[in-house]
Amino acid sequence: MILDQIGNLSYYYSIHPLLKTVDAFLKTKDWQKEAPGKYDIPGTGAWVSLQEVDAHPQKNATAEFHKKYIDLQYVLCGNEMMGWSTLNSLPNNIPFQEKNDCGLIPNAVIDSWIQVKPGFFAIFQPSDVHAPCCGNGFIRKIVVKIPA
């Protein structure tokens, strides 16, 4: 897992060949004014999901993990608490939806909670379990799905 300010995304270009393209695409729009929805990043297999959610308490967290995609989660508005655990710490029999590339773990035990403020991003690799959208109040965020 990586946590940093969005202006520092270029420091991480070496961890995935599409991060430079993702960074350039994120700079093409005023995301505060765009409508929630899906925005494809042409020619990459990656896309942006612009979301608006009401945060839920950490005690009600459902954790998730992915096998085919890396999540770059960038908070635009609100203060989000994101949970993190390593996939290796979980049982092997968690149901996984191949079609949606998602395994869900209700009431997961979370190893660490991280506050992600506006202007910050977190990157979750397929080895990371994460519990998004926790905290209090309204959150507007970008989730970039990047082929692993």
N, C-alpha and C positions, 0 to 999 in steps of 0.2 A: 504494500500500500504506500502511496505517496500523497503527501499533503503539502500544498504550496499556494502562493498567489498566482493568479492566472498570467500576470505579466512575466512570470518566470518559466512558463511552459517550455520555452526554447531550450532550457537547460536539460530537458528530458528527451529531446529529439532522438538521441542515440538508443533509447530503449525500444523504439518501434518506428519502422520506416514511414508510417502514416501520420505521426504526431505533427510533423511540420505542416503537412497539408491540412490537418484538422485545425491547427492554430491559425493558419491563413484563412480558412473558411469561417472560423468563429469571428474573425475581424471584419468580415464582409457585411455584417448586419448589425443593426441596433437591436439587440435581443430584448431590451426592455419594451420595445414597441411592437415586436413580432407577435403573432397569434400563437397560442400553444398548438403543438402538433409536431409532425415528423418532417424533417428537412434532410433530403439525401445529399451526401457529399459526393458530387459526380466522379465517376471512375474509380471509386475506392472500395465500395462495399460497406462503407461506414455511413452512419447517419446521426443526426441530432434529434433528440426528443426534447422539445421545450415543454416543460411541465409546470403546472400550478397545483399545489397540494396544501391541504391543511395538515400540519404535523400531528403526529400521534405520540403518546407517551412512550418512553423507552421500554417500560414494562410490558407494553403491547407489541413489541417489535417482532416482525417477521423478517428473518434473515434470508438472504438469497446468494446464490453463486451461479456462475456461468462457465461453460466449457469452451465455447467458440468465440466469445467476445470479451474484450476488455471494456470496463466502464470508466469513462472520465466524467465525473459528476462535478459540475461547476455551479455554485450558488450565486444567483443574481440578487435575490431579495429574501430577507428572513435569516434566521440563525438556525441552521440545521445541525442536529446531532446525528452522526453516522457511527454505527457500530462496526467493529472489525473483529474477525477471528480467522484463524488459518483453517483451510479446508481439511488439513491433515488431522485436526483435533476432533473431527466429527465422525459419526458412524458411517460405514460404507453403504448402508441401505437406504439412504435418503432418496425419495422419489425424484426423478429428473424428467422434465418435459423437453425432449429433444427439439420439438417444433419451435418452442419459444426460447430454447437455450436457457432454461431456468430451473434451478432446484430451490424449493422454498422450505424454510425451517421455521414453523411457528414456535413462538416462545423459546427461541434459541438462547443458549448461554453465550453471551458476548464477552470476549476477552478485554476489549478496550472501547471506550467511547471517545469520539473526537468531535469537537465543535468546529463546524465549517461555516465561516462567516461569508457575507457577500464579498465577491472578488477573489475567493479562494476556490480551489478545486481539489478533488481527491481522485486518484487513479486506483482502481481495483483490478488486479490480474485474476486469471482463472484459479489461482491458488488461494485467493482471498474470499472469505465469506463477508458479506456486508449487510448491514441493516440500515436502509435509508429512510428519510422522511420522518425522523423522530425529532421531538422538541415541542415547542409551543408556537401556535400561530401559523400564519400564512408563509409558504415558501414558494418562490419562483426559481426554477433551476433548469439547467441544461444537463441532459445525460447524453454523452456521445458514446455510441456503440461502435467499437473498433475491432475488426476481425483480428483474432489473436495470432 
